[in-house]
């Protein structure tokens, strides 16, 4: 990976919000990712501070698909 392609600056762990029924709240997750990006933060999605271990692989993929579909810059995600 060249230095031009490296993620720079702050990478924020992304909290995964849940609904009352304990399912992931996709709309709030996407909104939070968009807000973090608007604050010039990169995203550490499902890192050590998220709830990744509490989510099924399908739930994580669904959340990632929603973030990508919302137009979040994937070059600033890890």
Secondary structure as UniProt FT lines:
FT   HELIX           3..5
FT   STRAND          11..13
FT   TURN            20..21
FT   HELIX           26..38
FT   TURN            39..40
FT   STRAND          42..44
FT   TURN            45..46
FT   TURN            48..49
FT   HELIX           52..54
FT   HELIX           57..69
FT   TURN            70..71
FT   HELIX           74..76
//
